[in-house]
Structures are given as C-alpha cells and as structure tokens.
Amino acid sequence: MLEAIAVAWLLLILGDFLSTFFYHVPEHVFGSLHLTTHHSWKKSFRHYAILTFNPQVLLDGILGALPYLLVAIWLWNLSPIGVICGLLFGQFHVWWRHVIALGWQTSQPVTVLCKFLFITTPEQHWLHHQKTNFGFGDIFTFFDQPAKIWMRWLRLQRIHWRLQVKS
C-alpha cells in the first residue's frame, strides 16, 4: 500500500516536472499550439478546457500528458496500482483545475490542504490563464518559481538565436 502511494506521488512529481520544464514552459516561449489552444482570447476558457474536441486542443493535452505516461511506463514494474492511481489522480486534477469556468469555488479546508501539499487549486490555475507568466506547475505549485527562471532563460536564448540568425 505504501509502495503504491509512493509510486503515485513519484509519478505525479516527475511527470509534472517534465511536463512543466520540457513542454509547458518551452511552448510558452517558442511555440504557439498551447498558447492558441489554451490561452486564446478568442474563445472562453470553458470552451478550451472542458467542452471541446478540437484536434489541436487534444494534441496540446496529449503533449502535456506524454511526460506522465513516459514516467508511468518507467514506474510500472514498481507498482502498477500506484501508476494507475497516479494517472487517475492526474486526470482528475486536470478536470478539477478547470472547473472554475463553471463557477466552482474551492472550499477553505480544501484550499488549506492543497496549500499544505503544494497542489494547484482551480483558482491558482485560473491565475495562469490571466497572467501566462505565473503558475506553471500543472499539479504542484512549487514548480512555479523555477519555471519562471527557466522561462526567462529560454526567452534570452530565443533572443540570442534570433540575433545570430539576423547577423
């Protein structure tokens, strides 16, 4: 039982780390798929997060989930139950962090528990949609500050590469 819980948490932490630093933040700096499908001003947040079967939105979701799936394969032999629980919790969290568009407000006890466990609440995720340079960890809030540093460094690299191309 403890092994399954440990594997589930390890899957979520490693998956969130890889998704944040190798997909989400680079996509904000270099890409357009995530920005146009998840942060577009043209459609409501509710449309993109919950109600659409747009292939681009689904692709963005798959690319964001791919790191979790790769970690799941790696951890499978340790605890298949832990992997399944971690993936289920991760999917539940995707749905939960987007329910704010439906008028959800997280209760105070759940907010306190999430703060203690460094888990992103729907309200915190909504801030990321309002300020795209804030709140990068999909599941865990402790990835936000390192992600901001990573984003600044990637932006400097993008500027450097563009200057090299022009000269």
C-alpha positions, 0 to 999 in steps of 0.5 A: 500500500505504501509502495503504491502511494509512493509510486503515485506521488513519484509519478505525479512529481516527475511527470509534472516536472517534465511536463512543466520544464520540457513542454509547458514552459518551452511552448510558452516561449517558442511555440504557439499550439498551447498558447492558441489552444489554451490561452486564446482570447478568442474563445472562453476558457470553458470552451478550451478546457472542458467542452471541446474536441478540437484536434489541436486542443487534444494534441496540446493535452496529449503533449502535456500528458506524454511526460506522465505516461513516459514516467508511468511506463518507467514506474510500472514494474514498481507498482502498477496500482500506484501508476494507475492511481497516479494517472487517475489522480492526474486526470482528475486534477486536470478536470478539477483545475478547470472547473472554475469556468463553471463557477466552482469555488474551492472550499477553505479546508480544501484550499488549506490542504492543497496549500499544505501539499503544494497542489494547484487549486482551480483558482491558482490555475485560473491565475495562469490563464490571466497572467501566462507568466505565473503558475506553471506547475500543472499539479504542484505549485512549487514548480512555479518559481523555477519555471519562471527562471527557466522561462526567462532563460529560454526567452534570452536564448530565443533572443540570442538565436534570433540575433545570430540568425539576423547577423 
